[in-house]
Amino acid sequence: MNFYIIIPAHNEEDSMSLTLESLVNQTFLPKKVVVVDDNSTDLTKSIVDRFTKQYDWLELVSISTTNEHVPGSKVIDAFYEGFKMLDENYDVICKFDADIILPKNYLEQIKHLFMSDNSIGIAGGLAYIKKGDLWVYENISNKNHVRGPFKAYRKSCFKDIGGLKSSIGWDTVDTLLARYYNWKVAVDESLHVKHLKPTGISYNKSSKLLQGEALYKMRYGFLLSFITALKMAVKKLNFKVLINYMKGYFKAKRSKLDYLVTEDEGEFIRNLRWKGILSKLK
């Protein structure tokens, strides 16, 4: 299977070499890797340059957008700048972050997952963050969800879901749409990916409402959005999370922002979410 990988990067000098080292040392190597350096002001570009000189399947693309970290849209816009550089000869397309360390067998195991079941559309491992001297599971989602920093898509699934949405919530809606189109999502819990920058660490104050905006744009509706926000607030032991989610939801509703999914897709997503909630109450 041909694996193509795109890595958006912005000021990642502390982690870029670790990410690329973990890639070049894989037991199964990708066919192409494109690192998209988005307006970095540190040594990110020079670090990537060093790797491109050693590996002909690794390429650097430089773009210049904003220095502001905008969850969702900035990283996906960069992803597609890298995607423009690729041909159609891929079986699996991956979107990886520049702050992860992959286990050596990551790509090989993901390949085996895809080859074992033709209905698997999205695959990945689990994220672990460092606490003290230990690497612990980054508990912000359930273990049957493939996280955005290390996601792999079968080509036909990627096309069915219309690629990745340039919006906060892209790495949730892609999974939901995959299920809408009858694709499975597979997680190999033995693949522990070291996530060097915990999710949200670089978000700025203006980003705090965007999670609620995502719920609106995925057509969750008020009650389901409230339950989702409450669950996250409890998980983070922070009541402000609930307030910010709902502020973002109502702000998006007042602004009549464009939805990320069609009415039929939205109905499917709501039914899927309600089934999940009700199953836990039994």
N, C-alpha and C positions, 0 to 999 in steps of 0.2 A: 504494500500500500504506500502511496506517495503522500507524505505529510508535508504540508506547507504551514509555516508559522509566522505570524505577525506580532511584533512586540512594540507597542507604543511606549515611548519613554520621554520623560521630562525631568531633568535634574536628578538623575539616578546614579551619580558617581559612586555612592556608597554601596550600591547593590548590583549595578550593571554587570560587573565582571563575574560576580558570584552566579548570577542568572545564566550568563553565557557559558561559563565553565560547566555548569550542570547540564547544559544542552550539548556541548561538544563531547561530553563524556558519556552520553547515552549509549546503552547497549544496542539500540536501534536508532539510527540517525535520520533526521528529516532530510527531505530533498532540497528544500529552500527555507531560509529564514530571512525575514526582512525586519530590521529594527528601524522604527520611525522616530527619529529624534525631533521632538516638537519644541523648538525654541529653547533648548537647554543653554544655561549660562555657566554651567560647571564643566567638568571633564567627561561628561557622558559620551560625547562624540568621539573624543580621542580614544577612549576605552574601546568603543565599538570598532573604530578604525583598526585597532591592533588585532582584533579577531578577524576582521574581513580580509586582512592580509594573509592570514593562515588558513582560512577556510573559504573555498570558492563558492560554497552554497550559502554563505552568509553575506547579506547586503545591508548597506545603510542608506536610508532616505532622510533628508533633512527638510523640515517644513517650519514655518513660522506663524504661529497663531498668537494666543494670549498667554501670559504667564499665570493668569488666574486659574486655579484648579476648579473646573466645572464638572462635577460628577456626571458621568454618562456621556454627554455630548462630546466633550473634548477628546476623550480616549477613543470613542468610536469614529469620530472624524479622522483622527490620526490612523486608526486601523484601516480605513478605506483609502487613505493615501498610500499605504503599503500594499493594499489589495490591488491597486492599479498596476503595480509592478509585476504582478504574477500572471502566469498563463492559466489555462483551464485544465492542465494535466495533473490535477490533485485528486486524491480520494478523500482526504481529510484536511480540513482547514482549522487551524488553531489560533485562538487569540490568547496570548500570554502577557502577563505583566512583567515589568523589569525589576521586580522586587521579590522574586521567588527563587527557591532552590529546589529543583526537581530531584527525586530519587533517581538513581542511575537507570532503573528499568521502567521509568514512567512511560515513555513513548511505546516501548515494546508491549507493556501491559495494556495500554490503551488500544494498540493495534489488535491484540488478541481479543479484547472485548468486542471491537467492531467485527472482527472476522468470525467470532463465535455466534453472532446473532445479527442477521441482516436488518432487523427491525430497530436496532439501537441507532439512534440519531445523534445523541449527545453523550459524551463520556468524560470522566475525570476522576481525580482522587479527592482527598480532603485537605483542608488548610489547617496548619498548625502554627501557633505564634509562641514566641519565647517569653516565659515568665520565670524570672530568676535563672536557674540553671537548667530548667526543664522546657521542653517543647510540648505545649498542650493544645488540644483541639480548639480552634477559633469558633466558639459557640454562638454564632449569629444566624445560623440557618440549620435546618435539619440535615441529617446525613444522607438523604437521598437527592440532594440538590448539588449540582456541579457549580462551583463558585466561578465568578468572572475572571479571576487572575490566571486560571489554567484550564481553559475550556476547549474541547475538541469537538468538531462537528463533521458528521458524514456529509459529503458534498450534496447529495440529493436532499437531505434534511435542511441543510443551510439554504438551499434554493427554495424549498417549500415554505419556510418561515419568512422568506423575503430578506434574508440576511440579518444583520444586527441593527437595532433601532438607535438612532443618534439621540438618546435621551436617558435621563436617570431611569433606572428600572429595566434597562436593556437585558440584564442577565437574569431577570425573572421572567419577563415576557417571552424571551426566546424559548425557555423551557416549557412554558404554558402553551405556546403556539406549536411546539414540537409535538406535544401530546394531542393537540387539536388535530394535527395531521397524522395521528396514529404512529408517531415515533416514540420509542422508549428512551428514557434517560438512565444511564448506568453509572454507578459510582463504585470504584474499587477502593474499599476502606483500608486496604493494606498500603495504598500509595499516600504517604504522608508528605505533603508539599509544605516546605518551610516558607511561611509568609512573613517577610522581613519588616513590612510596614503594616500593622493592623489596619483593618478597614476603617475608613473615616478619619484617620490620623491627620490627613492633609486637607480635610474639608474646611472651608472657611465659614464665617458666620452666615453669609448669604445662602449657603447650601443647606442649612438646617431644615428648610421647608420642602426641599425637593423630594424627599421620600413620600410625603403626602401627595405631592403633585403626581408622582408615579402611580400611586394607587388610583387616583382619578383617571389618569390617562389609560390605565389598564381596564377601566370600566368596572371597578370593584363595587361601586355604590357606597352609600354612607355606612350602613351597618357593618358590612364586611371590612371596610377601611378602618372603622373604629376598633373592631376586634383585632385586626392585624396590628394596629398601632398600640393597643393596650398590651398585646402579647410582647411586642418589642420593648415597651416601657418596663414591663415586669422583668424581662430577661436582662435589661441593662440597669435595673433598679433605679430608674430615673423617670419621674412623672413628667418632666419637661419633654421627654420624647413623645409622649402621647399628645401633648399640647401642640408641639411643632408639627407632628404628622397631620393633625386635623386642621391646623392653620394652613398648611400647604395644600391640603385637599380642597378646602373651601376657597382659597385664593385661586386655585386652578379652575374650579367650577365657576367662580364669578367671571374669570377671564375667558371662559369657554375655550380652553386650550384644545388643540386637536388631539383626538384619541390615537393611541398606538395600535389599536386593534379594531376590527369591524364589529358590528352589533352581534353577529353570530359568534364570532370568536370571543367577544366579551361575555355572552351568555354561557358559553362553554366554560370559560375561566371561572365565572361565579359558581356555576354548578360544581366544578371540580374542587374549588376551595370549600364550599359548604359540605361536600361529601367528606373532605378531610377533617373538618371541624366536628361533624356529627359522629364520625367513626371513633374519634378520641373520647367522646362522651359516653359511648356504649360500655 
